[in-house]
């Protein structure tokens, strides 16, 4: 019996990672979503919460993207060892946050996703959040697997590549998502006029 | 005995995926070190040995996939994962147009990626693809051979090659067909191409390419042929699809 149990555990583990397991869930989700469409509960088709990816935050906690549902999400992809663009992207995020009126601040989540998950361990992300005085809950730092990161970047239309072990080229894009995870606005470039981005957030936030 | 029912379910779900997995029709690419035409400045890239599909995925194979995984049918696919051009030439969920052995095109990156995962495979990385594709019939790296470049450029000028059957171009050094001459192909990290001006290095390379010497030598043609591929990748988004863009899968070597 013990022997059988071990086999079952192994199979269960493999099953977790096998694509079929996912696809069966997906198939269920499709049937479910057809039923659900009548209600308002379903995640919209364009929502990033359709992505099955798992992440770790700066406190070492596992988090599913879906957990962000229900807030306005402002997202940017960076890496902590970056010397050129990222500090400015961080500054841009801070600048945007400042302009959101006090009564709406609680409804907005700011998310930094690492494009260098190998280097950016949760400890490193934590240190980065401290250095930048972004320890409040509204600042979230995430790292995932290389594959999930690549996929997530594809969704955000962020391009990046490693140009040396410590350096990446990447698009500088800040994306705004509504409460259900649909992308509403993207701001591209560094230190650009963020009026439109801020206005989008204010319009969305409750 | 309650314990058995979830276990049994997992056994079945595992079997289901295993049935779909197949290693046939893959060629071994032994790997090596190469200098990408459009990578980081003067940096060689090491390619580990890997397996690559001999042919791009065909219409008939793709139909089988959407039947097994109905969430990827034309009428079911989520718009996050594929835009309106997905399988645009299909009459309905079960009817593609053109030859069964023509390459499957109008498939988004998400769909191509999922297809490969469900075969127990993955998409090739851009470096793997480029490495395999620099071979002609005889040698691993034919990038400086004029006939090799001329073949690619002639193809660029030939309309509607996506309607051709797979396996009719040349068989390359590794035993792989159709890397050139049929359709463009998705790669896993297609979004690592930066040609839109974020990277100064890349921009310099562009200007080198276009403002270089007037003499067109073998290396200019070679750069041009490759630049077209990279520029195309750089212009794509993961939910886009195109009638001249197909894909094939790759796989790590099992130890």
Interface residues (C-beta under 8 A of the other chain):
Chain A: X5 X8 X11 X12 X14 X15 X18 X19 X20 X21 X23 X24 X26 X27 X29 X30 X45 X46 X47 X48 X50 X51 X85 X150 X151 X153 X154 X155 X157 X158 X159 X160 X161 X162 X163 X164 X169 X170 X171 X172
Chain B: X3 X6 X7 X10 X11 X13 X14 X16 X17 X20 X40 X43 X69 X70 X71 X76 X78 X79 X80 X81 X109 X110 X113 X114 X117 X118 X188 X189 X191 X192 X193 X194 X196 X198 X199 X201 X202 X234 X237 X238
